Amino acid sequence: MESQLDRPMILTGLTFIGMLSSVLAMWPISHQTAEFAHAGGILLVYLAGGLPAGWRALVALWSDRTLDIDLLMVVAAAAAAAVGAPFEGAVLLTLFSISTTLEERALGRARRAIEALMKLRPETATRVAPDGTVSEISAAELMVDDVVILRPGARVPADGIIASGSSSLDEAHITGESVPVARHAGAQVFEATVNLDGVLEVRITKTVEESTVARMIALVTAAQAAKAPSERFSEWFGQRYTVVVMTGATLAFFVLYWLGRDWEEALYRSATLLVAASPCAIVISVPAAILSALSAAARGGVLFKGGAALETLAAVDVFAFDKTGTLTTGRATVERMVALDGDTRGFLSMLSGLEAHSEHHSAAAIRREATRQNLAPKRVTNVITRPSAGIVGSSDGAQLWAGNSRLAEQMGASIDHRQLRELAADSNSVIYAGEGSRVLGAVTVADQARATSASAIAALRAGGVRKILMMTGDRRPVALRIGSEIGLEEKDIHSEMLPEDKVEMVGKYAASGKVAFVGDGVNDAAALARADVGIAMGAAGSDVALQAADVALLSEDMGRLSEAHRLALRTASIIRQNLTLAIGAMVILVSGALIFELPLPLAVIGHEGGTVLVVLNGLRLLSDPIRRIG
């Protein structure tokens, strides 16, 4: 990016030197030297500041059939030179060149997110072969299930699971979490995070091409390419308004000449109108704010897939949340277990064999419990998932299943047993398991609300969100327990919902306002896609959810969501400020040019000054990063 800006910087430097030379020539020196310095300086300005802009204008006119702002500035400067006011034209070209370069450098700060991400990725990894030999290889060569050693200070070469060891990791560049986090065996680690103190063995779960950083780079690239509605409008307006300005300036020349002004004065006034009416500030005001906000969000661990998602988030008045893994930690634990035949170890082995094929948080809790009891999971094949119900597979010719009461009913199994009724009486999630039409037992799994959920919901309400809902496929008692802990009203807690129920409810609220849906699993993909803004929670969220979402929260800190909403609101406010300033300045300048015969230099200063001001106002968002509030 920096190399791409070297040429504009050099040309702007030459333009400034030429302008400075021309101004200094006005000091009392020899007449011949002054004339030479003055003329030479103005010539340098027109060559270094005018020719590149003229070339860009011709390319746009030839290739895109568009009249752009470069053309307006070059025509105005040429008109000034034609009527004997080359100095005023040189001032215009100098300020235009400086403001254009400043805009490119300023917006370049927002666009350099991809370069920063690329620099985070380690080039090599220390791999442990199956025979125990250790070798250093390129990170790009890593395959799934490879084991790598991470020594203190090393960056994680690809996403993986800690096989052994414990350490603190710096995840700031990925999740935006400023404080190092403790990670132990079984925990997930992400590419480019830094191992701080312990020695870890990590089993790779994703190749470099599929890792978190690769996903972040793809999202940032898409975000910068996708334009927000206001960006598209300002670009559309700028292109068409430029034609209007060119036409208006031409008409002004003929009208003034017809009214008796000599051609030089008519051309001078037309050039002044051309500068005063140019829409530079209007065109740049929106992307300056959008790109700055996208960059600030990325630094805080929130990736928007484009400016449209950012703008829509500011307009959202209903937030709908999935429960498990979103409002709750997703780190569930097995609380109670009942095997109707009394063989709890055999029951848990069968259940963990089934849940080995599931990504659900309850499945992870069951697998951890089996590991804690040193139980080998039963081998289960032909496994299929039934969304919002459970999982079904086969073993030794028998059909096995595990899920909620809805799945038990689908399998024709009765759960009307005294011991199972006792499990269902508490406020924890119940998972039934069976073989064919016979229920074998059940376990209860407890999940806890995230520590940041309540404060984040309170912050969203304070930010003007009209309604906050929780949608879950879990039982009503479980949903009410979590909902009450995080401050939701009972009427806003919806339980025992299928994926299609969530989609239907999101659509119902979307009919009367903007709706955001926040989720993390495969079951949430349809609702994420249906919402006006879909928000995927956590870098470890399912690929399906991340694909369907418009926003990805890489941290599992719910406070980042309310901070992203605050940033979206502030961006919308700054866009309004920029457009008001840009339009107001243009109205004043045009009025001055038409009514009060505004001098060309003042029109130039007003035009370029307004443009720089809206850019700097937009760049304020770069210093407003998303921060932890929980």
C-alpha positions as CSV (number, residue, x, y, z in Angstrom):
1,M,0.0,0.0,0.0
2,E,2.8,2.4,0.9
3,S,4.5,1.9,-2.4
4,Q,1.3,2.7,-4.3
5,L,1.3,6.1,-2.5
6,D,4.9,7.0,-3.3
7,R,4.1,8.4,-6.7
8,P,1.2,10.6,-5.6
9,M,3.4,11.9,-2.7
10,I,6.2,12.8,-5.1
11,L,3.9,14.6,-7.5
12,T,2.3,16.4,-4.7
13,G,5.7,17.4,-3.4
14,L,6.7,18.8,-6.8
15,T,3.4,20.6,-7.0
16,F,4.0,22.2,-3.6
17,I,7.6,23.2,-4.5
18,G,6.3,24.8,-7.7
19,M,3.7,26.8,-5.8
20,L,6.2,27.8,-3.1
21,S,8.6,29.0,-5.8
22,S,5.9,31.0,-7.4
23,V,4.9,32.7,-4.1
24,L,8.5,33.4,-3.1
25,A,9.0,35.1,-6.5
26,M,6.7,37.9,-5.2
27,W,9.4,38.9,-2.7
28,P,11.7,41.9,-3.7
29,I,14.4,40.2,-5.8
30,S,15.6,41.0,-9.3
31,H,12.8,41.4,-11.8
32,Q,14.2,38.9,-14.3
33,T,14.8,36.3,-11.5
34,A,11.3,36.9,-10.1
35,E,9.6,36.4,-13.4
36,F,11.6,33.2,-14.1
37,A,10.9,31.8,-10.7
38,H,7.2,32.7,-10.8
39,A,6.6,31.3,-14.3
40,G,8.7,28.2,-13.7
41,G,6.9,27.5,-10.4
42,I,3.5,27.8,-12.0
43,L,4.6,25.6,-14.9
44,L,5.8,22.9,-12.5
45,V,2.4,23.1,-10.7
46,Y,0.5,22.6,-13.9
47,L,2.8,19.7,-15.0
48,A,3.0,17.8,-11.6
49,G,-0.5,18.7,-10.3
50,G,-2.5,19.1,-13.5
51,L,-1.2,16.4,-16.0
52,P,-1.8,13.4,-13.6
53,A,-5.3,14.6,-12.7
54,G,-6.0,15.3,-16.4
55,W,-4.8,11.8,-17.3
56,R,-7.0,10.2,-14.7
57,A,-10.0,12.2,-16.0
58,L,-9.4,11.1,-19.6
59,V,-9.0,7.4,-18.5
60,A,-12.3,7.6,-16.6
61,L,-14.0,9.3,-19.5
62,W,-12.6,6.8,-22.1
63,S,-13.0,3.6,-20.1
64,D,-16.0,4.2,-17.9
65,R,-17.7,6.9,-19.9
66,T,-17.9,9.0,-16.7
67,L,-17.1,12.7,-16.0
68,D,-15.3,12.8,-12.6
69,I,-14.1,15.4,-10.2
70,D,-10.5,15.4,-11.6
71,L,-11.9,16.7,-14.9
72,L,-13.7,19.6,-13.1
73,M,-10.5,20.7,-11.4
74,V,-8.4,20.5,-14.5
75,V,-10.9,22.4,-16.6
76,A,-11.2,25.1,-13.9
77,A,-7.4,25.5,-13.7
78,A,-7.1,25.6,-17.5
79,A,-9.9,28.2,-17.6
80,A,-8.1,30.3,-15.1
81,A,-4.9,30.2,-17.1
82,A,-6.8,31.0,-20.3
83,V,-8.1,34.3,-18.8
84,G,-4.7,35.4,-17.5
85,A,-5.1,34.1,-13.9
86,P,-2.6,31.1,-14.0
87,F,-1.6,31.8,-10.4
88,E,-5.2,31.1,-9.2
89,G,-5.3,27.9,-11.3
90,A,-2.0,26.9,-9.7
91,V,-3.4,27.4,-6.2
92,L,-6.4,25.2,-7.2
93,L,-4.1,22.4,-8.5
94,T,-1.8,22.6,-5.5
95,L,-4.6,22.4,-2.9
96,F,-6.4,19.7,-4.9
97,S,-3.2,17.6,-5.2
98,I,-2.5,18.0,-1.5
99,S,-6.1,17.1,-0.4
100,T,-6.2,14.1,-2.8
101,T,-3.0,12.7,-1.4
102,L,-4.1,13.3,2.1
103,E,-7.3,11.5,1.4
104,E,-5.5,8.5,-0.1
105,R,-3.0,8.3,2.8
106,A,-5.8,8.7,5.4
107,L,-8.1,6.1,3.8
108,G,-5.0,3.9,3.3
109,R,-4.8,3.6,7.0
110,A,-8.2,2.0,7.0
111,R,-7.4,-0.2,4.1
112,R,-4.2,-1.6,5.5
113,A,-6.1,-4.1,7.6
114,I,-5.3,-7.0,5.2
115,E,-1.5,-6.2,5.3
116,A,-1.6,-6.3,9.1
117,L,-3.4,-9.7,9.1
118,M,-0.9,-11.1,6.6
119,K,2.0,-10.1,8.8
120,L,0.6,-11.9,11.7
121,R,0.8,-15.3,10.1
122,P,3.9,-17.4,11.0
123,E,5.9,-18.8,8.1
124,T,7.1,-22.0,9.7
125,A,5.9,-24.6,12.2
126,T,7.7,-27.2,14.4
127,R,6.0,-30.5,13.5
128,V,6.2,-33.7,15.5
129,A,6.1,-36.8,13.2
130,P,4.3,-40.0,14.3
131,D,7.7,-41.6,15.1
132,G,8.5,-38.7,17.4
133,T,11.0,-36.9,15.2
134,V,10.7,-33.1,15.2
135,S,11.3,-30.9,12.1
136,E,10.6,-27.4,11.0
137,I,8.4,-27.0,8.0
138,S,6.5,-24.3,6.1
139,A,3.2,-23.5,7.8
140,A,1.5,-23.9,4.4
141,E,2.5,-27.6,4.4
142,L,0.6,-28.4,7.6
143,M,-2.3,-30.9,7.3
144,V,-5.2,-31.7,9.5
145,D,-4.2,-33.9,12.5
146,D,-0.6,-32.9,12.3
147,V,0.9,-32.2,15.8
148,V,3.1,-29.1,16.3
149,I,5.1,-27.9,19.2
150,L,4.6,-24.3,20.4
151,R,7.4,-22.9,22.6
152,P,7.0,-19.6,24.5
153,G,6.9,-16.7,22.2
154,A,5.8,-18.7,19.1
155,R,2.8,-17.9,17.1
156,V,0.2,-20.6,16.4
157,P,0.7,-21.7,12.8
158,A,-2.9,-22.9,12.1
159,D,-6.1,-23.4,14.0
160,G,-6.0,-26.4,16.3
161,I,-6.7,-28.1,19.6
162,I,-4.2,-28.3,22.5
163,A,-3.2,-31.9,22.8
164,S,-1.1,-31.4,25.9
165,G,0.3,-28.6,28.1
166,S,-1.1,-25.3,29.3
167,S,-0.2,-21.7,28.7
168,S,-1.4,-18.2,28.4
169,L,-2.1,-17.0,24.9
170,D,-2.2,-13.4,23.5
171,E,-5.3,-13.4,21.3
172,A,-5.6,-9.6,20.9
173,H,-5.1,-9.5,17.1
174,I,-7.7,-12.1,16.5
175,T,-10.5,-11.7,19.1
176,G,-9.6,-8.1,20.3
177,E,-9.1,-9.5,23.8
178,S,-6.4,-7.3,25.4
179,V,-5.8,-9.6,28.4
180,P,-3.9,-12.9,27.8
181,V,-6.2,-16.0,28.2
182,A,-5.3,-19.3,29.9
183,R,-5.6,-22.3,27.7
184,H,-5.3,-26.0,28.7
185,A,-5.5,-29.4,27.0
186,G,-8.7,-29.6,24.9
187,A,-9.0,-25.9,24.3
188,Q,-9.1,-24.4,20.8
189,V,-6.3,-22.1,19.6
190,F,-6.3,-19.9,16.6
191,E,-3.7,-19.1,14.0
192,A,-1.5,-16.1,14.6
193,T,-2.2,-16.0,18.4
194,V,1.0,-15.9,20.5
195,N,2.0,-18.6,23.1
196,L,3.3,-16.6,26.0
197,D,4.8,-18.9,28.7
198,G,4.2,-22.7,28.5
199,V,5.2,-25.4,26.0
200,L,2.2,-26.7,24.1
201,E,1.5,-29.6,21.7
202,V,-1.3,-28.6,19.3
203,R,-3.2,-30.9,16.9
204,I,-4.1,-29.0,13.8
205,T,-7.8,-29.0,12.9
206,K,-7.7,-26.6,9.9
207,T,-5.1,-26.0,7.2
208,V,-3.7,-22.5,6.7
209,E,-6.1,-21.9,3.8
210,E,-9.1,-22.6,6.0
211,S,-7.9,-21.0,9.2
212,T,-9.3,-18.1,11.2
213,V,-6.9,-15.6,9.7
214,A,-7.6,-16.8,6.2
215,R,-11.3,-16.4,7.0
216,M,-10.6,-12.9,8.5
217,I,-8.7,-11.9,5.3
218,A,-11.5,-13.0,3.1
219,L,-14.1,-11.1,5.2
220,V,-12.0,-7.9,5.3
221,T,-11.4,-8.1,1.5
222,A,-15.1,-8.6,0.9
223,A,-16.0,-5.8,3.3
224,Q,-13.7,-3.3,1.6
225,A,-15.1,-4.2,-1.9
226,A,-18.7,-4.1,-0.9
227,K,-20.2,-0.6,-0.8
228,A,-22.8,0.6,1.7
229,P,-26.1,2.0,0.3
230,S,-25.0,5.5,1.2
231,E,-21.6,4.9,-0.5
232,R,-23.3,3.8,-3.6
233,F,-25.6,6.8,-3.5
234,S,-22.8,9.3,-3.0
235,E,-20.9,7.7,-5.9
236,W,-24.0,7.7,-8.1
237,F,-24.7,11.3,-7.1
238,G,-21.1,12.4,-7.7
239,Q,-21.0,11.0,-11.2
240,R,-24.3,12.6,-12.3
241,Y,-23.8,15.8,-10.4
242,T,-20.4,16.3,-12.1
243,V,-22.3,16.3,-15.5
244,V,-24.7,18.9,-14.0
245,V,-21.8,21.1,-12.8
246,M,-20.0,21.0,-16.2
247,T,-23.3,21.8,-18.0
248,G,-24.1,24.6,-15.5
249,A,-20.6,26.2,-15.7
250,T,-20.9,26.2,-19.5
251,L,-24.3,27.8,-19.4
252,A,-23.1,30.4,-16.9
253,F,-20.3,31.3,-19.3
254,F,-22.7,31.9,-22.2
255,V,-25.2,33.7,-20.0
256,L,-22.6,36.0,-18.5
257,Y,-21.1,36.7,-22.0
258,W,-24.7,37.4,-23.3
259,L,-25.2,39.9,-20.4
260,G,-22.3,41.9,-21.5
261,R,-19.3,40.5,-19.6
262,D,-16.1,40.1,-21.7
263,W,-15.2,36.5,-22.4
264,E,-12.3,36.5,-19.9
265,E,-14.4,37.6,-17.0
266,A,-17.2,35.2,-18.0
267,L,-14.8,32.3,-18.2
268,Y,-13.2,33.3,-14.8
269,R,-16.7,33.4,-13.2
270,S,-17.6,30.0,-14.8
271,A,-14.3,28.5,-13.5
272,T,-15.1,29.8,-10.0
273,L,-18.6,28.2,-10.2
274,L,-17.0,25.0,-11.4
275,V,-14.8,24.8,-8.3
276,A,-17.5,26.0,-5.9
277,A,-20.0,23.4,-7.1
278,S,-17.7,20.4,-7.3
279,P,-19.0,17.5,-5.1
280,C,-15.6,16.3,-3.8
281,A,-16.6,16.5,-0.1
282,I,-20.0,14.8,-0.7
283,V,-18.4,11.9,-2.6
284,I,-15.6,11.3,0.0
285,S,-17.7,11.9,3.1
286,V,-19.3,8.5,3.3
287,P,-16.4,6.1,2.4
288,A,-14.1,8.1,4.8
289,A,-16.4,7.1,7.7
290,I,-17.3,3.6,6.5
291,L,-13.7,2.5,5.9
292,S,-12.5,3.9,9.2
293,A,-15.3,2.2,11.1
294,L,-14.7,-1.1,9.4
295,S,-11.0,-0.9,10.4
296,A,-11.8,0.1,14.0
297,A,-14.2,-2.8,14.3
298,A,-11.7,-5.3,12.9
299,R,-9.1,-4.2,15.5
300,G,-11.7,-4.9,18.1
301,G,-12.4,-8.4,16.9
302,V,-15.6,-7.6,14.9
303,L,-15.7,-8.2,11.2
304,F,-18.4,-6.7,9.0
305,K,-18.8,-8.2,5.5
306,G,-19.4,-4.7,4.1
307,G,-20.5,-1.2,4.8
308,A,-24.1,-2.2,4.2
309,A,-24.1,-4.5,7.3
310,L,-22.6,-1.6,9.3
311,E,-25.2,0.8,8.2
312,T,-28.1,-1.6,8.8
313,L,-26.8,-2.5,12.3
314,A,-27.2,1.2,13.2
315,A,-30.9,1.0,12.2
316,V,-31.7,-2.3,14.0
317,D,-34.4,-1.9,16.7
318,V,-34.9,-5.7,17.4
319,F,-32.2,-8.1,18.5
320,A,-32.9,-11.8,18.6
321,F,-30.5,-14.2,20.3
322,D,-29.9,-17.9,20.2
323,K,-29.3,-19.2,23.7
324,T,-26.8,-22.0,23.8
325,G,-23.2,-20.8,23.0
326,T,-24.4,-17.3,22.4
327,L,-26.0,-15.9,25.6
328,T,-24.5,-18.9,27.5
329,T,-20.9,-20.0,27.7
330,G,-21.5,-23.2,25.7
331,R,-19.2,-24.9,28.2
332,A,-21.8,-27.2,29.6
333,T,-21.3,-29.9,32.2
334,V,-23.1,-33.2,32.9
335,E,-25.0,-32.8,36.1
336,R,-27.1,-36.0,36.5
337,M,-27.3,-39.3,34.6
338,V,-29.9,-42.1,34.6
339,A,-29.5,-45.5,32.9
340,L,-32.7,-47.4,33.1
341,D,-30.9,-50.7,33.1
342,G,-28.4,-49.5,35.8
343,D,-25.3,-49.7,33.6
344,T,-24.3,-46.0,33.6
345,R,-20.9,-46.6,32.2
346,G,-22.2,-48.6,29.2
347,F,-24.9,-45.9,28.7
348,L,-22.3,-43.1,28.7
349,S,-20.1,-45.0,26.3
350,M,-22.9,-45.4,23.9
351,L,-24.0,-41.8,24.3
352,S,-20.5,-40.4,23.9
353,G,-20.1,-42.5,20.7
354,L,-23.2,-40.8,19.2
355,E,-22.2,-37.3,20.4
356,A,-18.7,-37.7,18.9
357,H,-20.4,-36.8,15.6
358,S,-22.2,-33.7,16.9
359,E,-20.9,-30.1,17.2
360,H,-23.5,-29.1,19.8
361,H,-22.2,-27.8,23.1
362,S,-24.2,-30.4,25.0
363,A,-22.4,-33.1,23.0
364,A,-19.0,-31.6,24.0
365,A,-20.1,-31.8,27.7
366,I,-20.9,-35.5,27.3
367,R,-17.6,-36.3,25.5
368,R,-15.7,-34.5,28.4
369,E,-17.6,-36.5,31.0
370,A,-16.7,-39.8,29.2
371,T,-13.1,-38.7,29.0
372,R,-13.2,-37.9,32.7
373,Q,-14.4,-41.4,33.5
374,N,-11.8,-42.9,31.1
375,L,-14.5,-44.4,28.9
376,A,-14.0,-45.3,25.3
377,P,-16.9,-44.1,23.1
378,K,-18.8,-46.8,21.4
379,R,-18.3,-46.9,17.6
380,V,-21.3,-45.5,15.9
381,T,-21.8,-45.1,12.1
382,N,-24.3,-43.7,9.6
383,V,-24.9,-40.7,11.8
384,I,-27.3,-38.0,10.7
385,T,-28.3,-34.8,12.6
386,R,-32.0,-33.8,13.0
387,P,-32.0,-30.1,13.6
388,S,-33.4,-28.9,16.9
389,A,-34.1,-32.6,17.8
390,G,-30.9,-34.6,18.2
391,I,-28.7,-37.2,16.4
392,V,-29.3,-40.7,15.0
393,G,-26.8,-43.4,14.1
394,S,-26.3,-47.1,14.0
395,S,-24.1,-49.6,15.8
396,D,-24.0,-53.4,15.5
397,G,-27.2,-53.3,13.4
398,A,-29.1,-51.3,16.0
399,Q,-30.5,-47.8,15.5
400,L,-29.2,-45.5,18.3
401,W,-30.4,-42.0,19.0
402,A,-29.9,-39.1,21.4
403,G,-31.7,-35.8,21.7
404,N,-34.6,-34.0,23.3
405,S,-38.2,-35.1,23.9
406,R,-39.1,-34.2,20.4
407,L,-36.7,-36.8,19.0
408,A,-37.9,-39.4,21.5
409,E,-41.4,-38.9,20.2
410,Q,-40.2,-39.2,16.6
411,M,-38.6,-42.5,17.5
412,G,-41.8,-43.7,19.1
413,A,-40.0,-44.0,22.5
414,S,-41.9,-43.3,25.7
415,I,-40.1,-41.1,28.3
416,D,-42.8,-41.6,30.9
417,H,-40.5,-43.1,33.5
418,R,-40.3,-42.0,37.1
419,Q,-36.6,-41.5,37.1
420,L,-36.7,-39.5,33.8
421,R,-39.6,-37.4,35.1
422,E,-37.4,-36.4,38.0
423,L,-34.6,-35.3,35.6
424,A,-37.1,-33.2,33.6
425,A,-38.3,-31.5,36.8
426,D,-35.2,-29.3,37.2
427,S,-34.2,-26.3,35.0
428,N,-31.3,-28.0,33.2
429,S,-31.3,-29.3,29.6
430,V,-32.3,-33.0,29.3
431,I,-30.8,-35.3,26.7
432,Y,-32.6,-38.6,26.2
433,A,-31.0,-41.6,24.5
434,G,-32.3,-44.9,23.3
435,E,-32.2,-47.8,20.8
436,G,-35.0,-47.9,18.3
437,S,-38.3,-47.3,20.1
438,R,-36.9,-48.0,23.5
439,V,-35.5,-45.3,25.8
440,L,-32.3,-46.3,27.6
441,G,-31.8,-43.3,29.8
442,A,-31.0,-39.6,30.0
443,V,-28.6,-37.0,31.2
444,T,-29.0,-33.4,32.4
445,V,-26.6,-30.8,31.1
446,A,-26.2,-27.5,32.8
447,D,-25.0,-24.4,30.9
448,Q,-24.3,-20.9,32.4
449,A,-25.0,-17.5,31.1
450,R,-22.0,-15.6,29.9
451,A,-20.7,-13.1,32.4
452,T,-20.9,-10.4,29.8
453,S,-24.5,-11.2,28.5
454,A,-26.4,-9.1,31.1
455,S,-24.2,-6.0,30.7
456,A,-24.3,-6.3,26.9
457,I,-28.1,-6.5,26.8
458,A,-28.3,-3.5,29.2
459,A,-26.0,-1.6,26.9
460,L,-28.1,-2.5,23.8
461,R,-31.2,-1.2,25.5
462,A,-29.4,2.0,26.5
463,G,-28.3,2.4,22.8
464,G,-32.0,2.6,21.7
465,V,-32.8,-1.1,20.8
466,R,-36.6,-1.4,21.2
467,K,-36.9,-5.2,21.8
468,I,-34.5,-8.0,22.8
469,L,-35.6,-11.6,22.3
470,M,-34.2,-15.0,23.2
471,M,-35.0,-18.0,20.9
472,T,-34.0,-21.5,21.8
473,G,-34.9,-25.1,21.1
474,D,-34.4,-25.9,24.8
475,R,-37.1,-26.6,27.3
476,R,-39.1,-23.7,28.9
477,P,-37.7,-24.0,32.4
478,V,-34.1,-23.9,31.1
479,A,-34.9,-20.9,28.9
480,L,-36.6,-19.0,31.8
481,R,-33.6,-19.7,34.1
482,I,-31.1,-18.2,31.6
483,G,-33.4,-15.4,30.6
484,S,-34.0,-14.2,34.1
485,E,-30.2,-14.3,34.9
486,I,-29.5,-11.9,32.0
487,G,-32.4,-9.5,32.5
488,L,-34.9,-10.6,29.8
489,E,-38.6,-10.4,30.4
490,E,-40.6,-13.7,30.3
491,K,-42.7,-12.5,27.3
492,D,-39.5,-12.1,25.3
493,I,-38.2,-15.6,26.0
494,H,-39.2,-18.2,23.4
495,S,-38.4,-21.9,23.9
496,E,-38.8,-25.3,22.2
497,M,-38.3,-23.7,18.8
498,L,-37.4,-25.4,15.6
499,P,-35.1,-23.7,13.1
500,E,-38.1,-22.8,10.9
501,D,-39.8,-21.3,14.0
502,K,-36.9,-19.0,14.5
503,V,-37.0,-18.0,10.8
504,E,-40.7,-17.3,11.0
505,M,-40.4,-15.1,14.1
506,V,-37.5,-13.2,12.7
507,G,-39.6,-12.6,9.6
508,K,-42.5,-11.4,11.7
509,Y,-40.4,-8.7,13.4
510,A,-38.6,-7.8,10.2
511,A,-42.0,-6.8,8.7
512,S,-42.1,-3.8,11.1
513,G,-38.5,-2.9,11.6
514,K,-34.8,-3.9,11.2
515,V,-33.9,-7.2,13.0
516,A,-30.5,-8.6,14.0
517,F,-30.1,-12.3,14.8
518,V,-27.2,-13.5,16.8
519,G,-26.2,-17.2,16.8
520,D,-23.3,-19.6,16.5
521,G,-24.5,-23.0,15.2
522,V,-25.7,-24.8,12.1
523,N,-29.3,-24.6,13.5
524,D,-29.0,-20.8,13.4
525,A,-27.9,-20.4,9.7
526,A,-31.4,-20.0,8.3
527,A,-32.3,-17.3,10.9
528,L,-29.0,-15.5,10.4
529,A,-29.7,-15.4,6.6
530,R,-33.3,-14.2,7.1
531,A,-32.5,-11.4,9.5
532,D,-31.6,-7.9,8.2
533,V,-28.2,-8.4,10.0
534,G,-27.0,-11.9,10.8
535,I,-24.3,-11.9,13.5
536,A,-22.2,-15.1,14.1
537,M,-20.8,-15.4,17.6
538,G,-17.3,-16.6,18.3
539,A,-14.3,-17.5,16.0
540,A,-15.1,-21.1,16.8
541,G,-18.6,-20.7,15.5
542,S,-19.7,-23.1,12.8
543,D,-18.6,-22.4,9.3
544,V,-22.2,-22.5,8.1
545,A,-23.2,-19.8,10.6
546,L,-20.2,-17.6,9.6
547,Q,-21.1,-18.0,6.0
548,A,-24.7,-17.0,6.5
549,A,-23.9,-14.1,8.8
550,D,-23.2,-10.4,7.8
551,V,-21.1,-9.8,10.9
552,A,-18.6,-12.1,12.7
553,L,-17.7,-11.6,16.4
554,L,-14.4,-13.3,16.8
555,S,-14.4,-12.9,20.6
556,E,-16.9,-14.7,22.8
557,D,-17.2,-11.5,24.8
558,M,-20.9,-10.3,24.4
559,G,-19.7,-6.8,25.2
560,R,-18.2,-6.6,21.7
561,L,-21.7,-6.8,20.2
562,S,-23.0,-3.8,22.1
563,E,-19.8,-2.0,21.3
564,A,-20.2,-2.8,17.6
565,H,-23.8,-1.4,17.8
566,R,-22.5,1.7,19.4
567,L,-19.8,2.1,16.7
568,A,-22.5,1.6,14.0
569,L,-24.6,4.4,15.6
570,R,-21.6,6.7,15.8
571,T,-20.7,6.0,12.1
572,A,-24.2,6.9,11.0
573,S,-24.0,10.1,13.0
574,I,-20.6,11.1,11.5
575,I,-22.0,10.3,8.0
576,R,-24.9,12.7,8.7
577,Q,-22.4,15.3,10.0
578,N,-20.2,14.9,6.9
579,L,-23.0,15.2,4.4
580,T,-24.5,18.2,6.2
581,L,-21.0,19.9,6.2
582,A,-20.3,19.0,2.6
583,I,-23.7,20.1,1.3
584,G,-23.7,23.3,3.4
585,A,-20.3,24.3,2.3
586,M,-21.2,23.7,-1.4
587,V,-24.4,25.8,-1.1
588,I,-22.5,28.7,0.5
589,L,-19.7,28.6,-2.2
590,V,-22.1,28.3,-5.1
591,S,-24.2,31.2,-3.7
592,G,-21.1,33.2,-3.3
593,A,-20.0,32.4,-6.8
594,L,-23.4,33.3,-8.4
595,I,-24.4,36.3,-6.3
596,F,-21.3,37.9,-4.7
597,E,-18.6,37.2,-7.4
598,L,-16.6,35.0,-5.0
599,P,-12.8,35.1,-6.0
600,L,-11.5,31.9,-7.4
601,P,-8.8,31.5,-4.6
602,L,-11.5,31.7,-1.9
603,A,-13.6,29.1,-3.8
604,V,-10.6,26.8,-4.0
605,I,-9.8,27.2,-0.3
606,G,-13.4,26.6,0.7
607,H,-13.8,23.6,-1.6
608,E,-10.5,21.8,-0.6
609,G,-10.9,22.8,3.0
610,G,-14.3,21.2,3.2
611,T,-13.1,18.0,1.6
612,V,-10.2,17.7,4.1
613,L,-12.5,18.4,7.0
614,V,-15.0,15.6,6.1
615,V,-12.1,13.1,5.7
616,L,-10.6,14.0,9.0
617,N,-14.1,13.8,10.7
618,G,-14.6,10.3,9.3
619,L,-11.1,9.3,10.4
620,R,-12.0,10.1,14.0
621,L,-13.6,6.6,14.0
622,L,-10.2,5.0,13.7
623,S,-9.4,6.2,17.2
624,D,-12.7,4.8,18.5
625,P,-12.0,1.0,18.7
626,I,-14.4,-1.6,20.0
627,R,-13.4,-2.3,23.6
628,R,-14.4,-4.7,26.4
629,I,-17.3,-3.6,28.6
630,G,-18.1,-6.7,30.4
